[in-house]
Amino acid sequence: MEPSPKDGESAAAAEPSRGGTAPSSGVVVQVREKKGPLRAAIPYMPFPVAVICLFLNTFVPGLGTFVSAFTVLCGARTDLPDRHMCCVFWLNIAAALIQILTAIVMVGWIMSIFWGMDMVILASKYSAPSPSLP
């Protein structure tokens, strides 16, 4: 006795292919990350600055996030292009304060380290390639 197809499977998919090749479907799946306002306010910094901010966030929770807030005032890009630079600056200051205040119960310290890792990931992902020397 053959098992019946599971929910979502068709009877044709449950049977073996008779032609030797399985039919291919042209399904394209696109995944888009939805960022909250605090996460979207993380600036795209130069890689060395992002590494310094990660180091600061690792040892003093919120300090690297506080430093990164000032890079917004220096012209660093964020994922919030429709918001004014001062608004994005204050969002980063708020994130730093949340990390500092909740570091007592370890939540802020962990959040601070992840925040620093996000800074490094964004810096490495969107950094401009350096020109090659001849």
C-alpha positions in Angstrom: 0.0 0.0 0.0 1.5 3.4 -1.0 1.4 6.3 1.3 -1.0 9.1 0.4 0.4 12.5 -0.6 0.8 14.9 2.3 -1.0 18.2 2.5 0.2 20.6 -0.2 1.6 17.9 -2.4 -0.1 16.8 -5.6 -0.6 13.2 -6.6 1.7 13.8 -9.6 4.5 15.0 -7.3 4.2 11.9 -5.2 4.6 9.6 -8.2 8.1 9.0 -9.6 8.9 10.8 -12.8 8.4 8.6 -15.9 10.6 10.5 -18.3 13.7 10.3 -16.1 13.8 14.0 -15.3 11.7 15.9 -12.8 9.7 18.8 -14.0 11.2 22.1 -13.0 9.2 25.0 -11.7 10.3 28.6 -12.3 9.5 29.9 -8.9 11.6 32.8 -7.7 11.5 33.7 -4.0 12.7 37.1 -2.8 13.3 37.8 0.9 13.3 41.3 2.1 14.3 42.2 5.7 12.0 44.6 7.4 14.0 46.8 9.8 12.6 48.8 12.6 13.5 52.5 13.0 16.3 51.8 15.6 17.9 49.1 13.4 17.5 51.2 10.2 19.3 54.1 12.0 22.6 52.2 12.2 25.0 54.2 10.0 27.1 52.9 7.1 30.6 53.7 8.5 34.1 53.1 7.2 35.3 49.6 8.1 37.9 50.7 10.7 35.4 53.0 12.5 32.9 50.1 12.6 35.5 47.8 14.1 36.3 50.4 16.8 32.6 50.8 17.6 32.3 47.0 17.9 35.3 46.9 20.2 33.8 49.7 22.3 30.4 48.1 22.4 32.0 44.8 23.6 33.7 46.2 26.6 31.5 49.3 27.5 27.9 48.6 26.4 26.4 51.5 24.4 29.7 53.4 24.0 30.2 52.3 20.4 26.6 53.0 19.5 27.1 56.5 21.1 30.2 57.1 18.9 28.4 55.9 15.8 25.6 58.5 16.4 28.2 61.2 15.7 29.1 59.6 12.4 25.6 60.4 11.3 26.3 64.1 11.9 29.5 63.7 9.8 27.5 62.4 6.8 27.2 58.7 7.3 24.4 57.1 5.3 21.5 55.1 7.0 18.5 53.2 5.8 16.3 56.1 6.9 16.9 58.5 3.9 13.5 60.3 4.5 14.3 61.3 8.0 16.4 64.3 9.0 20.0 63.8 10.1 19.2 65.1 13.6 16.3 62.6 14.0 18.6 59.7 13.0 21.2 61.0 15.5 18.7 61.0 18.3 17.6 57.5 17.4 21.2 56.3 17.7 21.5 58.1 21.1 18.3 56.4 22.2 19.7 53.0 21.2 22.9 53.7 23.1 20.9 54.7 26.2 18.8 51.6 26.0 22.0 49.5 25.8 23.5 51.3 28.8 20.4 51.1 31.0 19.7 47.4 30.3 23.4 46.3 30.5 22.7 45.7 34.3 20.6 42.6 33.4 23.0 41.6 30.5 20.3 42.3 27.9 21.9 45.6 26.9 25.4 44.1 26.8 24.2 41.4 24.4 22.3 43.9 22.3 25.3 46.2 22.3 27.6 43.4 20.9 25.0 42.5 18.2 24.7 46.2 17.3 28.4 46.4 16.9 28.4 43.3 14.7 25.7 44.8 12.6 27.9 47.9 12.1 30.8 45.8 10.9 28.6 43.8 8.6 27.1 47.0 7.1 30.6 48.5 6.7 32.0 45.4 5.0 29.0 44.9 2.8 28.8 48.5 1.5 32.3 49.7 1.7 33.8 51.2 -1.5 36.4 48.9 -3.1 39.9 50.4 -2.8 41.7 51.1 -6.1 44.3 48.6 -7.1 47.9 49.7 -7.4 49.7 49.0 -10.7 
